[in-house]
Amino acid sequence: MTRDQALALLDEHIKNQNLIRHNLVVGFIMKALAKKFGQNEDDWELAGTLHDLDWEKTKDDFKSHTKVSREILQKTDLKPEIVKAIYVHNWAHNIKPETLLEKTLYCVEELSGLITAAALIQPDKKLASVTTDSVMRKFRQKSFAAGVNREIILLCKEYIDMELPELVEISLNAMKERAEEIGL
């Protein structure tokens, strides 16, 4: 599957532009982490870009989230390991991520929301005004972006052998490089 085909799938299954941006953001972060880990950048970006493909259909039934995506994606030529990573990222399934791709997607999906929230509280609402330190301060404030599951993000040390500040920095920089595309 190409990135253009993935974007077409997003357009077909998601109407909310903020949700499309969220998927793009996770794709950008995954691509940057693939580069750091010496993995296939295109595959990792596809995993991030398509990770919440079914959210509009399943948001009221969280246990179905990613099951519908899996059904849709199994009918495409997307690599099975990417489909599995997308499926596993929903913690409600109680499936422990096994591969580096699965573990990375599992951790960064939540982190992307925290970084986006940190940008949106800036006076200019831009990522350019966000620093790793400011994200780390907000991370410690449980009331900030309260819906973000910080415990999942903190698995980055165990799952991908990366300290949180480094993960935040890589993720933030990946988002800043594509800020215009995501409107931040």
Number of C-alpha atoms within 10 A of each C-alpha: 12 12 15 10 13 19 16 12 16 23 14 10 17 18 11 11 12 12 16 20 17 20 25 24 29 30 29 26 28 29 25 21 24 20 13 11 13 9 15 13 19 16 22 26 27 29 29 29 28 25 30 28 28 21 19 14 15 17 12 10 9 15 13 17 26 28 18 17 22 21 13 15 22 14 8 12 9 17 14 13 14 22 23 19 26 28 25 24 26 23 15 12 15 9 11 13 21 12 13 15 25 24 20 25 27 27 24 27 26 19 27 22 18 24 24 22 18 24 21 16 12 13 8 11 16 18 25 16 16 20 17 19 12 13 22 17 12 17 21 10 11 12 10 14 17 11 11 19 16 17 10 16 22 17 19 20 13 10 19 17 10 14 13 18 13 12 23 24 16 18 24 25 20 20 26 20 12 15 16 11 12 18 11 18
